[in-house]
């Protein structure tokens, strides 16, 4: 695999091919990484802060796009009600049946993926103006997912933003152990099939966040909801919700966003087969296809990382205003194609993530005040 190098001083990288690999610095080598370590190590600052400043300088009006989107509230209520009604409708349907499985895959997984990404929006305080309302609305959105996770997700996700690619801090990064055992066609297929479990377990293995009352409320509300479902609708209804969540993070078209956002692809990520000049080594990739309609425009991922305070409805407007910054960037054309290439392409795999040795910070790790802000 040919590479693109970035110097330790952070100077502009030179392009050698359609694959982007940041040069591993001597400092990273001194960290005694595994001999098999093939991650793309960089010594440069993550690109989003720099581009955000450039976009604001060129188009200061983009700051007017920041702020909550009230439309998120009724959409979340609708999807929560939809999933609850479907669980009731399937309460007497055999679990091992095409009706049960196809409903869970086609409707349930799409709906729960929608709720995952609603929680993602709410974690950035983009549903209500008041932070505490967002915390508890995220708990409500969490209910059909079946497992409490919204409170912990917020801290880990905001850390991902503030510490993009930082080894041992950004829990979106696969560990070297995962890469060693799963960097094969079968391994990558297993990862894509059960990636939701990896994203649920990996953060706890990297570092633990302190619990506060929001976490306990999240757990308590989920237990009460699950018990109500069990007693009023039965085990099949609860199984429908849990299966919907599992399939939402499996081999599902919408689940491809987990892979497309930050894994470095060799060819399909690049327009015209090569990187444009004067574009830094990419760590984030956008997708502008139709599935954004179902997923709160999470495909606008460069835009989201540049301006996490801009809600999903206004990300296309940001792209339009600052198109000279976003149109040259490599992007994905198809989420299903992302899953296929990730599994089948030998040049794309678990090692294809950009890492940096230090920087960033852990949100909520030090004080209760930080958790609430």
Beta strands, then each sheet from edge to edge (+ up, - down):
strand 1: 40-42
strand 2: 286-287
strand 3: 331-332
strand 4: 354-356
sheet 1: 1+ 4+
sheet 2: 2+ 3+
end
